[in-house]
Amino acid sequence: MTISSSLNAGVSGLSANASRLASISDNIANSSTRGYKRVQTDFHSMVNAGSGGTYAAGGVRTTNVRLIDERGPLVTTSNATDLAVRGRGMLPVASVADIEAGLSPTMMLTTTGSFRTDSSGYLTSESGLALMGWPANADGSVTHAARDSSDSLEPVLIDLNRLSAEPTTEISLTANLPASATDVGAAGTPEEQVVRYYDSMGRAEELTITYTPTVATAPATTGSNEWNMQIVDSASGATVIGEYTLTFDDSATSAGTLQSVATTTGGAYDATAGSVTINVAGGPIEISVGVLGEQNGMSQLGEEFVPGTTEKDGTPVGSFVSVEVNETGEVIAKYDSGDTRVIYKVPLADVSNINGMQALDSQTYVPTDEAGDFYLWDAGDGPTGEILSYALEESAVDVATELTNMIQTQRAYSSNAKVIQTVDEMLQETTNIKR
């Protein structure tokens, strides 16, 4: 009967607008929730085929969609491990309770989080979510892992008591030797240069480098331009671990540059790199003295010995200070010695239909069949954006829009209630016909 279909349509209208009011209420309640994605209620008409030329009301039904692809504005913070994603992609997280219970953690996804180390050293948010990543090797690289699986991901664990030390492997020498020291009648006074380095255990040692000029003898009218370089390692006592003969050019075009390097003891001179490799007690060190004929490294000009700036790698033993995450997802531990180490790599997960994921508590989501298979990208690669530290994502809710929608919903609900009231009055009239 057509009048009964009108009653059913009114009831479905009440139910549909009640559902919309529920989503609006949720959105307004979470208007200040970091990373919250608003819910949108869509209305869909239902059509019933009438009979005998009459029309039967079909009513309305609703579907609720969480707009996960909508991003809220980003705000800056003072915490280095406040993270937000700028662009596509989501951060992998897991429940700290599951991790501490020894369970295999289920990967969940989120777009933002304020992470800090907890009592166990896990980088976690206030809602109990641990940041997930791939552990890095000693050199900071990450072993290749399957990108369509979360099995290789681990919760980011910061060892606050771990010390750091980096051995010295490269030293770049720059010094000017006095050309006059090799002239006929010169005193032949040696020059000395001391360079500190760090061994494999983080201990400070010293290389004493002595430059002894070869004094020219009569009847020569110019200097020999030749120096003997001896290298002594403090960790090995007075033993000479490297000895070389440096000869400098005195031509008009290349005056003062290295002309040749002859090896007496120690590693051979590499003309391409302009360096020699010596073996100290803590391991090999490559010492750059300069490329032949080029204005770099060692030189011989004038009458004064001028030791230049010595550049080297390596750091002494240092204690943990802080941790940061860069835009590519590298989790970097910093130490008071100035050393930095990459300890984890946090990827960004992406799915084909991001709005098809299942929403869970604390602004987290899990992939579903509707969302499609996920893939773990390096941040900034493929379709994914960057990971921003010192930043959080605000709620994607616009309160003014939600209040407007609430007024519309209230009016629509009242109108559907009026339909039910009218149908009730018409049915009452039909009942009165019998009387």
C-alpha positions in Angstrom: 0.0 0.0 0.0 1.4 3.5 -1.0 0.6 5.0 2.4 2.5 2.3 4.2 5.5 2.9 2.0 5.4 6.6 2.9 5.6 5.5 6.6 8.6 3.3 5.9 10.3 6.1 3.9 9.8 8.5 6.8 11.3 5.9 9.2 14.3 5.4 7.0 14.7 9.1 6.8 14.8 9.4 10.6 17.4 6.6 10.7 19.5 8.1 8.0 19.7 11.5 9.6 20.3 10.0 13.0 23.3 8.2 11.4 24.5 11.5 9.9 24.1 13.2 13.3 26.3 10.5 14.9 29.1 11.1 12.4 28.8 14.9 12.8 29.0 14.4 16.6 32.1 12.3 16.2 33.7 14.9 14.0 33.0 17.8 16.3 34.2 15.8 19.4 37.5 15.1 17.6 38.0 18.6 16.2 41.1 19.0 18.4 42.4 15.4 18.0 45.8 15.2 16.3 45.6 13.4 13.0 41.8 12.7 13.2 40.1 12.0 9.8 36.5 13.1 9.6 33.6 10.8 8.7 31.3 11.7 5.9 27.8 10.3 5.7 26.4 9.8 2.1 22.7 9.4 1.4 21.5 6.9 -1.3 17.9 6.7 -2.6 16.1 3.4 -2.8 13.5 2.9 -5.6 10.6 0.5 -5.3 8.6 -0.5 -8.4 5.0 0.5 -8.0 2.0 -1.5 -9.4 -1.2 -0.5 -11.1 0.1 3.0 -11.8 0.8 3.8 -8.1 4.1 5.0 -6.8 5.7 3.3 -3.8 8.2 5.2 -1.7 11.5 3.4 -1.3 13.2 5.6 1.3 16.8 6.3 1.8 19.9 4.5 3.1 23.3 5.8 4.2 27.0 4.8 4.0 29.7 6.3 6.3 33.1 6.9 4.8 36.2 7.9 6.8 38.1 10.3 4.5 41.6 9.1 5.4 43.1 10.8 2.4 42.2 14.2 3.7 45.1 15.7 5.6 44.8 18.3 8.4 47.1 21.3 8.6 50.7 20.8 10.0 51.9 22.6 13.0 55.5 22.9 14.3 56.5 21.6 17.7 59.7 21.5 19.9 60.1 17.7 20.0 62.4 16.2 17.4 60.4 13.0 17.4 57.0 14.6 16.8 56.4 13.2 13.3 54.0 14.0 10.5 53.8 12.9 6.9 53.7 15.6 4.2 52.1 14.1 1.2 51.0 10.5 0.6 52.0 7.6 2.8 51.5 6.6 6.4 53.8 5.7 9.3 53.9 2.0 10.5 53.2 1.6 14.2 52.3 -1.3 16.6 50.8 -1.7 20.0 53.4 -1.4 22.8 51.3 -3.7 25.0 51.6 -6.5 22.4 55.4 -5.9 22.1 56.0 -6.1 25.8 53.8 -9.2 26.1 56.0 -10.9 23.6 53.4 -11.1 21.0 54.0 -10.6 17.3 52.9 -7.0 16.8 50.3 -6.2 14.1 51.3 -3.3 11.9 48.9 -0.4 12.0 49.3 2.9 10.1 49.0 6.5 11.1 49.8 9.9 9.6 51.2 11.6 12.7 52.4 10.9 16.3 54.2 12.4 19.2 56.9 9.8 20.0 59.1 9.7 23.0 61.2 6.9 24.6 59.3 4.9 27.2 60.8 3.1 30.3 61.9 0.2 28.0 63.5 2.5 25.4 60.8 2.1 22.7 59.9 5.2 20.7 56.2 5.4 21.6 53.3 7.8 21.5 51.1 8.7 24.5 48.4 6.4 23.1 50.7 3.4 23.4 51.9 3.1 19.8 55.5 2.2 19.0 57.1 3.5 15.8 58.2 0.6 13.5 61.3 0.5 11.2 64.0 -1.6 9.7 67.2 -1.9 11.9 70.3 -0.4 10.4 73.7 -2.1 10.0 76.8 -0.8 11.7 77.6 1.4 8.6 74.1 2.9 8.6 72.8 0.9 5.6 69.7 -1.2 5.7 69.6 -4.8 4.6 67.2 -5.4 1.7 63.8 -6.5 3.0 60.5 -7.5 1.4 58.5 -4.3 0.8 55.1 -6.0 0.6 55.4 -7.5 4.1 55.8 -6.1 7.6 57.6 -9.1 9.0 61.0 -7.4 8.8 59.8 -4.3 10.7 60.8 -3.9 14.3 59.8 -1.5 17.0 62.3 1.4 17.2 64.3 0.7 20.4 66.7 3.4 21.7 69.6 2.1 23.8 70.1 5.1 26.1 73.1 3.6 27.8 75.0 2.7 24.6 78.3 4.5 24.0 79.6 5.4 20.6 83.1 5.6 19.1 84.2 5.9 15.5 87.8 5.0 14.5 89.8 7.3 12.3 90.3 6.0 8.8 91.2 9.1 6.8 93.5 12.0 7.4 94.1 14.9 5.0 97.4 16.7 5.6 98.0 20.3 4.5 101.3 21.9 5.3 103.8 24.2 3.6 107.5 23.3 3.9 110.1 26.1 3.6 111.8 25.9 0.2 114.9 27.7 1.7 115.5 24.7 4.0 116.8 22.6 1.1 119.2 25.3 -0.2 123.0 25.0 -0.2 124.3 25.9 3.3 120.9 25.6 5.0 120.8 24.2 8.6 118.7 21.2 7.7 116.4 21.7 10.7 113.5 19.1 10.7 109.9 20.3 11.1 107.4 18.4 13.1 103.6 18.0 12.9 101.4 16.1 15.4 98.0 14.7 14.4 95.6 13.2 16.8 93.5 10.2 15.8 91.1 7.7 17.4 91.6 3.9 17.4 89.0 1.2 17.1 88.3 1.4 20.8 87.8 5.2 20.8 91.1 5.9 22.5 93.0 9.1 21.4 96.4 8.4 19.9 98.9 10.6 18.0 100.9 10.5 14.8 104.1 12.4 14.9 105.1 13.4 11.4 108.7 14.6 11.0 109.8 16.4 7.8 113.6 16.4 7.4 115.0 18.5 4.4 117.7 17.2 2.1 120.2 20.1 2.0 121.7 20.7 -1.4 125.5 20.6 -1.7 127.9 22.7 -3.8 128.3 23.2 -6.7 124.4 23.2 -6.8 122.9 26.6 -7.2 119.3 25.7 -6.3 117.8 23.7 -3.4 117.2 20.0 -3.6 113.4 20.5 -3.1 113.4 17.1 -1.3 112.1 16.1 2.1 112.1 12.9 4.1 108.7 12.3 5.8 108.7 9.9 8.8 105.5 8.9 10.6 105.6 7.5 14.2 102.5 6.1 15.9 102.2 6.8 19.7 100.5 3.5 20.1 103.5 1.6 18.7 106.2 3.4 20.7 109.0 5.0 18.6 108.6 2.6 15.7 108.5 4.3 12.3 105.4 3.0 10.5 105.8 5.0 7.3 108.7 6.8 5.6 108.5 8.6 2.3 110.6 11.0 0.2 108.7 14.0 -1.0 110.1 15.9 -4.0 108.6 19.3 -5.0 108.5 21.0 -8.4 110.3 24.3 -8.8 109.2 25.1 -12.4 107.6 28.4 -13.2 104.2 26.8 -13.9 104.0 24.3 -11.0 106.3 25.7 -8.4 105.7 24.4 -4.9 103.5 21.4 -5.9 104.4 17.7 -5.4 106.5 16.3 -8.2 107.0 12.8 -6.8 106.5 10.6 -3.7 108.9 7.7 -3.2 108.1 5.0 -0.6 110.7 3.7 1.8 108.4 1.9 4.3 104.6 1.8 4.6 101.9 1.7 2.0 102.7 2.7 -1.6 101.7 6.2 -2.8 98.4 6.2 -4.8 99.0 8.8 -7.5 95.3 9.0 -8.4 94.0 9.6 -4.9 97.2 11.4 -3.8 97.4 9.4 -0.6 99.4 6.7 1.3 97.9 4.1 3.6 99.7 3.2 6.9 98.9 0.6 9.5 98.5 2.0 13.0 97.8 -0.1 16.1 94.0 0.4 15.6 93.9 -0.4 11.9 94.8 1.2 8.5 94.6 4.9 8.0 94.6 6.6 4.6 96.7 9.8 4.7 96.2 12.3 1.8 99.3 14.3 1.0 98.2 15.7 -2.3 98.0 14.9 -6.0 101.1 15.4 -8.1 101.2 18.8 -9.8 98.0 20.1 -8.1 97.7 22.9 -5.6 96.4 20.7 -2.7 97.9 18.9 0.2 101.6 19.4 0.8 103.5 22.4 -0.7 107.0 23.9 -0.6 107.2 27.6 -0.8 108.9 30.5 0.9 110.9 30.4 4.1 108.4 29.3 6.8 106.9 26.1 7.9 103.1 26.5 8.0 101.0 23.6 9.2 97.6 23.8 7.7 94.2 22.6 8.8 94.2 18.8 9.2 90.9 17.2 8.3 90.1 13.7 9.6 87.2 11.4 10.5 86.6 9.4 13.7 85.3 10.4 17.1 86.1 9.6 20.7 83.8 7.7 23.0 80.5 9.5 23.4 77.3 9.1 25.4 73.8 9.2 23.9 72.3 12.7 23.8 69.2 12.7 21.6 67.5 11.0 18.6 66.0 12.6 15.5 64.2 11.4 12.3 65.1 13.0 9.0 62.9 13.5 5.9 63.9 10.1 4.4 62.9 8.2 7.6 66.4 7.6 9.0 66.4 7.4 12.8 69.6 9.1 13.9 71.1 8.8 17.3 73.3 11.7 18.4 76.2 11.5 20.9 78.0 14.2 22.9 81.2 13.4 21.0 79.6 14.8 17.9 79.1 11.4 16.4 75.9 10.5 14.7 74.6 7.0 13.8 71.7 5.8 11.7 70.1 3.1 13.8 66.7 2.5 12.0 65.0 3.4 8.8 61.2 4.1 9.0 59.4 3.5 5.7 56.1 5.0 4.5 53.3 2.5 3.7 50.9 3.1 0.8 47.8 1.4 -0.5 45.7 1.8 -3.7 42.5 2.8 -1.9 43.5 4.6 1.3 39.9 5.3 2.3 39.1 1.6 2.2 41.3 0.8 5.2 39.7 -0.1 8.5 39.8 2.6 11.2 40.9 1.7 14.7 41.3 3.7 17.9 44.0 6.4 18.3 43.9 7.5 14.6 45.3 4.2 13.4 44.2 2.1 10.4 44.9 -1.4 9.0 44.9 -2.4 5.3 41.9 -4.5 4.1 40.9 -6.3 0.9 39.0 -3.2 -0.1 42.1 -1.0 0.4 44.4 -3.2 -1.6 47.8 -4.6 -0.8 50.2 -2.2 1.0 53.8 -1.4 -0.1 56.6 0.0 2.1 58.4 2.8 0.3 61.4 4.8 1.4 60.1 8.2 2.3 60.3 10.5 -0.7 60.3 7.7 -3.2 57.5 6.6 -5.5 54.2 8.2 -4.7 55.1 8.9 -1.0 55.9 12.2 0.5 58.4 13.2 3.3 58.5 12.6 7.0 58.6 15.8 8.9 60.1 16.0 12.4 59.2 18.8 14.9 55.7 18.6 13.3 52.2 17.2 14.0 49.1 17.0 11.9 46.0 18.7 13.2 42.5 17.3 12.9 41.0 17.4 9.4 37.7 18.6 10.9 36.3 22.1 10.0 33.9 22.9 12.9 32.0 25.6 11.0 31.2 23.1 8.2 30.1 20.5 10.8 27.8 22.9 12.6 26.2 23.8 9.3 25.7 20.2 8.5 24.2 19.6 11.9 21.6 22.3 11.3 20.7 20.7 7.9 20.4 17.3 9.6 18.2 18.7 12.3 15.8 20.2 9.8 15.8 17.0 7.7 15.1 14.9 10.8 12.2 17.2 11.7 10.8 16.9 8.2 10.9 13.1 8.2 9.2 13.1 11.6 6.4 15.4 10.1 6.0 12.8 7.3 5.4 10.0 9.9 3.0 12.3 11.8 1.0 13.0 8.6 0.9 9.3 7.7 -0.4 8.6 11.2 -3.2 11.1 10.7 -4.1 9.7 7.3 -4.2 6.2 8.8 -6.5 7.5 11.6 -8.8 8.9 9.0 -8.9 5.5 7.2 -9.8 3.9 10.5 -12.6 6.3 11.1 -14.3 5.3 7.8 -15.5 2.1 9.4 -17.2 4.1 12.1 
